[in-house]
Amino acid sequence: MARIDAFLKLGLAQGCSDVHLAVGVPPMLRMHGDLMPIKFRDLGGAELETYIGEILTPKLKEKFLSGRDVDFSYVSEDKGRFRVNVYRKDTGVGATFRFIPEEIPTLESLNMPPVLKTLCDHHQGMVLVTGSTGTGKSTTLAAMIDYLNRNRTANIISLEDPIEFVHESERSQIIQRELHTHLHTFADGIRAALREDPDVILVGELRDAETITMAMTAAETGHLVLGTLHTTGAVKTIDRFIDALPGEVREQTKSFLSQSLNAVITQNLVKTPDGRGRAAALEIMVMTRAIGKLIMNDQTHQIPAQLQTGKDLGMQMMDQALLDGIQEKRYDPDDAFRFATDKAMFQKFVTDTSVLPKFDLPSRTGTD
């Protein structure tokens, strides 16, 4: 058994989402969003390199020794599955292990809004799931693929870095391909997928202009494309999408978004009231003719008003999702306050006043 498995086993027993190992500090566990050290000595450089070396394949070891970070999936002795990133920093090596549950979550178990099933029923176009790192984008996409797998007879090609949830084909055929193992780039994977009779293509990350361009082509030619961006809101997502491509195709990109973008789903993970877990809070934008017109006219700043009035289509603002979750006792109000945009709406729910902003009172000088 690899010695690193002992830390992973402890993390799983504690119910953590991530295990962090780095030189000069003890192992750390991410527990419901908070980072906590375990009772262990500070890790030494040679010690940690030995631990990590035990789980690297010769190909990964060669890549890491050449100075590059490595991403891969790892199954521990106890059958726990992890997404791993190994890197170097100023004091030595480090590694982050993200736990991947063996059981694929369903949209129902994640308490996702019904509109996500509607979006899965589209046969072409693009759906973007966005948010910062660690907000559950991969979990939401896995649940969407699971719904497709159980409800449609489709050829689903999933391009991942690395493969996380392992799907078994049910009504659909699912082909999972891993970056640097089965394909060199996401763009290469999409290009190949278009020759493999796909119905649905999942792109792990739309990280560069070539990948975005290929994904656009797939969405425009009769395929449903699911992808992710590291953006925090519908407006920022659309602006980032447009800015990622050369200026000479700006009008073409805006036309694509107005006609082929089905929806943008942005999510945060908010602590539950008992502090023992986290639940997703979603901002949802569903494309309409009015939103398409705003995109074409460079008026994306007006999109939030459309989200506020589009509830019948399944749209919602992040603040409204947070407010509903507090009232339904699904979110801890103090944690929800951190993610709110209009924080004044949430102050009356806050129980820990230390999270509220502090204001300095003006000093009184002179005489009345």
C-alpha positions in Angstrom: 0.0 0.0 0.0 1.3 3.5 -0.9 2.1 5.4 2.3 0.1 8.4 1.1 -3.0 6.2 1.4 -3.0 6.6 5.2 -3.6 10.3 4.9 -6.3 9.7 2.3 -8.0 7.1 4.5 -8.1 9.5 7.4 -9.5 12.2 5.2 -12.3 9.9 4.0 -13.1 8.8 7.5 -13.5 12.5 8.5 -15.7 13.2 5.5 -13.4 15.8 3.9 -13.6 17.0 0.3 -9.8 17.5 -0.2 -6.5 16.4 1.3 -3.6 18.9 1.0 0.0 17.8 1.4 2.8 20.4 1.2 6.4 20.7 2.5 6.8 22.6 5.8 3.3 22.1 7.1 1.3 19.1 8.4 -1.3 17.5 6.1 -4.5 19.5 5.8 -8.1 18.5 5.3 -10.8 20.6 3.6 -13.9 20.1 5.8 -17.1 21.7 4.6 -15.2 24.6 3.1 -12.7 25.1 5.9 -9.0 24.0 5.9 -8.0 22.1 9.0 -4.5 20.6 9.9 -4.4 17.0 11.2 -2.2 16.0 14.2 1.0 15.1 12.4 4.5 16.6 12.0 5.4 19.1 9.3 6.1 17.2 6.1 9.7 17.2 4.9 10.7 17.7 1.2 12.4 14.4 0.6 9.7 12.6 2.6 6.8 14.0 0.6 8.6 13.5 -2.7 9.0 9.8 -1.8 5.3 9.6 -0.9 4.2 11.1 -4.2 6.7 9.1 -6.2 5.0 5.9 -5.1 1.8 6.8 -6.9 3.2 8.3 -10.1 3.4 6.3 -13.3 6.7 6.4 -15.2 5.1 8.8 -17.7 3.8 11.1 -15.0 7.1 11.0 -13.1 9.0 12.0 -16.2 6.6 14.9 -16.8 6.8 16.1 -13.2 10.6 15.8 -13.2 10.7 18.0 -16.3 9.2 20.8 -14.2 5.6 20.6 -15.1 2.5 20.1 -12.8 0.7 16.8 -13.3 -3.1 16.1 -13.0 -4.3 12.5 -12.8 -6.9 10.3 -11.1 -5.9 7.9 -8.3 -7.6 5.0 -6.7 -6.3 4.3 -3.2 -6.0 0.9 -1.5 -9.3 1.5 0.2 -10.9 2.1 -3.2 -11.3 5.8 -2.7 -11.1 7.7 -5.9 -9.3 11.1 -6.1 -8.5 13.8 -8.6 -4.9 14.7 -8.0 -2.8 17.8 -8.8 1.0 17.6 -8.0 3.0 20.8 -8.2 6.2 22.5 -7.0 6.4 25.6 -4.9 9.2 27.6 -3.3 9.8 25.2 -0.4 9.3 21.9 -2.4 6.6 19.7 -3.7 2.9 19.8 -2.9 -0.2 17.8 -3.8 -4.0 18.2 -3.6 -6.3 15.2 -3.6 -10.0 15.9 -4.3 -12.3 13.0 -3.3 -14.6 11.7 -6.0 -17.6 9.8 -4.6 -18.0 6.3 -6.0 -21.8 6.9 -6.4 -22.7 9.3 -9.1 -25.0 12.0 -7.7 -28.4 12.6 -9.3 -29.9 16.0 -10.0 -32.6 15.1 -7.4 -30.0 14.2 -4.7 -28.3 17.5 -5.3 -31.6 19.3 -5.0 -31.1 20.9 -8.4 -33.9 23.1 -9.9 -36.1 21.3 -12.5 -34.8 23.5 -15.3 -31.6 21.6 -15.4 -33.4 18.5 -16.7 -35.1 20.7 -19.3 -31.6 21.9 -20.4 -30.5 18.3 -20.7 -33.4 17.6 -23.1 -32.0 20.0 -25.7 -30.5 18.3 -28.7 -28.1 21.0 -29.7 -26.6 24.2 -28.4 -24.3 24.9 -25.5 -24.8 24.9 -21.7 -22.1 26.4 -19.5 -21.6 25.5 -15.9 -19.4 28.2 -14.2 -18.0 29.1 -10.9 -14.6 29.4 -9.1 -12.5 26.4 -8.3 -14.1 24.0 -5.8 -17.7 25.1 -6.3 -19.0 21.7 -7.5 -19.1 22.2 -11.3 -17.8 18.7 -12.0 -20.4 17.2 -9.7 -23.3 19.1 -11.4 -22.0 18.1 -14.8 -21.7 14.4 -13.6 -25.4 14.6 -12.5 -26.5 16.0 -15.8 -24.6 13.3 -17.7 -26.2 10.7 -15.4 -29.7 12.1 -16.2 -28.9 11.9 -19.9 -27.6 8.4 -19.5 -30.8 7.2 -17.8 -33.3 9.1 -20.0 -31.9 9.3 -23.6 -30.4 7.0 -26.1 -27.4 9.1 -27.0 -23.7 8.8 -27.8 -22.1 10.9 -25.0 -18.4 11.8 -25.3 -16.9 13.2 -22.2 -13.5 15.0 -22.4 -12.0 15.4 -18.9 -8.8 16.5 -17.1 -8.6 14.0 -15.4 -11.6 11.5 -15.5 -13.4 11.9 -12.2 -16.8 10.2 -11.9 -16.8 6.9 -13.8 -20.1 6.4 -15.7 -21.4 3.0 -16.8 -23.5 3.1 -20.0 -27.2 2.6 -19.5 -29.6 3.8 -22.1 -26.8 5.9 -23.6 -23.3 5.0 -24.6 -20.8 7.0 -22.6 -17.2 7.4 -23.8 -14.8 9.1 -21.3 -11.5 10.4 -22.6 -8.7 11.9 -20.5 -6.4 14.8 -21.3 -2.8 13.7 -21.8 -3.8 10.1 -21.6 -6.2 9.7 -24.6 -5.9 13.2 -26.2 -3.3 16.0 -26.3 -5.7 19.0 -26.0 -9.4 19.6 -25.4 -9.6 21.1 -28.9 -8.1 17.8 -30.4 -10.7 15.9 -28.4 -13.6 17.9 -29.8 -12.2 17.6 -33.3 -12.0 13.9 -33.0 -15.4 13.6 -31.3 -17.1 15.3 -34.3 -16.0 12.2 -36.3 -17.4 9.8 -33.7 -21.1 10.4 -34.3 -21.7 12.2 -31.0 -25.0 13.5 -29.6 -23.6 15.1 -26.5 -20.0 16.4 -25.9 -18.8 17.4 -22.5 -15.7 19.6 -22.4 -14.0 19.7 -19.0 -12.8 23.2 -19.4 -13.1 25.9 -22.2 -9.7 27.1 -21.4 -8.4 28.7 -24.7 -9.5 30.2 -27.9 -9.0 27.0 -30.0 -11.1 24.9 -27.6 -13.9 27.5 -27.5 -13.9 27.8 -31.3 -14.2 24.0 -31.7 -16.9 23.8 -29.0 -18.9 26.5 -30.9 -18.6 24.5 -34.1 -19.9 21.4 -32.3 -22.9 23.3 -30.8 -23.8 24.9 -34.1 -23.7 21.6 -36.0 -26.4 19.7 -34.2 -24.8 18.6 -30.9 -25.4 19.4 -27.3 -22.2 20.8 -25.7 -21.7 21.0 -22.0 -18.7 23.0 -20.7 -17.2 24.9 -17.8 -15.6 28.3 -17.3 -14.1 29.8 -14.2 -16.4 32.8 -14.1 -18.8 34.0 -11.4 -22.1 35.0 -13.0 -23.9 35.1 -16.4 -22.7 38.6 -17.4 -19.0 37.8 -16.6 -19.3 34.5 -18.4 -20.6 36.0 -21.6 -18.1 38.8 -21.5 -15.2 36.4 -20.9 -16.4 34.2 -23.7 -16.4 37.1 -26.2 -13.1 38.5 -24.9 -11.4 35.0 -25.2 -11.6 35.1 -29.0 -9.9 37.5 -31.5 -11.5 40.9 -32.0 -12.2 40.2 -35.7 -14.7 37.5 -34.8 -16.4 39.4 -32.1 -19.7 39.9 -34.0 -19.7 36.2 -35.0 -19.1 35.2 -31.4 -22.0 37.4 -30.2 -24.2 35.9 -32.9 -23.3 32.4 -31.7 -24.1 33.2 -28.1 -27.5 34.8 -28.9 -28.5 31.8 -31.1 -26.7 28.7 -29.7 -26.1 29.4 -26.0 -28.9 27.6 -24.2 -28.0 28.6 -20.6 -25.4 29.7 -18.1 -25.5 28.0 -14.6 -23.2 29.7 -12.0 -22.8 28.0 -8.6 -21.4 28.4 -5.2 -21.2 25.9 -2.4 -22.8 27.2 0.8 -22.6 25.6 4.3 -25.7 23.9 5.6 -27.3 25.1 8.9 -25.8 22.2 10.9 -22.3 23.0 9.5 -21.9 19.3 8.4 -22.1 19.8 4.7 -22.5 22.2 1.8 -25.2 22.7 -0.8 -25.1 24.3 -4.2 -26.6 27.7 -4.7 -27.3 28.5 -8.4 -27.7 31.5 -10.6 -29.4 30.5 -13.8 -29.7 32.3 -17.1 -31.8 30.7 -19.8 -31.3 32.3 -23.3 -34.3 34.3 -24.6 -34.8 36.5 -27.5 -34.5 39.6 -25.2 -31.2 38.4 -23.7 -29.9 37.6 -27.2 -30.7 41.1 -28.3 -28.8 42.5 -25.3 -25.7 40.4 -26.2 -25.8 41.6 -29.8 -26.1 45.3 -28.7 -23.3 45.1 -26.1 -25.7 45.6 -23.3 -24.9 42.6 -21.2 -25.0 44.7 -18.0 -28.8 44.6 -18.4 -29.0 40.8 -18.2 -29.6 40.7 -14.4 -32.9 42.5 -14.9 -33.9 39.6 -17.3 -33.0 37.0 -14.7 -35.2 38.7 -12.1 -38.2 38.6 -14.4 -37.6 35.2 -15.9 -38.6 33.0 -13.0 -41.2 31.2 -15.1 -38.4 30.0 -17.4 -36.3 28.8 -14.4 -34.1 31.8 -14.2 -32.9 33.2 -10.9 -30.3 35.5 -9.5 -27.7 34.2 -7.0 -29.0 36.5 -4.3 -32.5 35.1 -4.7 -31.3 31.6 -4.6 -29.4 32.3 -1.4 -32.4 34.1 0.1 -34.7 31.1 -0.7 -32.2 28.7 0.7 -32.0 30.6 4.0 -35.8 30.7 4.4 -36.0 27.0 3.5 -33.2 26.3 6.1 -31.0 24.8 3.4 -28.1 27.3 3.9 -26.3 28.7 6.9 -27.2 32.4 6.8 -23.7 33.5 7.9 -22.1 31.6 5.1 -24.8 32.7 2.6 -24.0 36.3 3.5 -20.4 35.9 2.2 -21.7 35.0 -1.3 -24.4 37.7 -1.5 -24.1 40.7 -3.8 -26.7 42.9 -2.1 -25.6 42.2 1.5 -28.1 44.5 3.0 -30.8 42.0 2.1 -29.1 39.4 4.3 -28.0 41.3 7.4 -31.2 40.5 9.3 -30.5 36.8 9.0 -26.9 36.9 10.2 -26.2 35.3 13.6 -22.5 35.9 13.7 -22.1 39.7 13.7 -18.3 39.4 13.1 -19.0 38.7 9.5 -20.8 42.1 9.1 -18.8 45.0 7.6 -17.3 47.4 10.1 -17.8 51.1 9.7 -15.6 53.8 11.4 -17.7 56.4 13.1 -16.6 60.0 12.3 -14.9 61.7 15.2 -16.6 64.7 16.6 -14.5 67.8 16.7 -15.3 71.4 17.7 -18.3 72.6 19.6 -22.0 72.1 19.0 
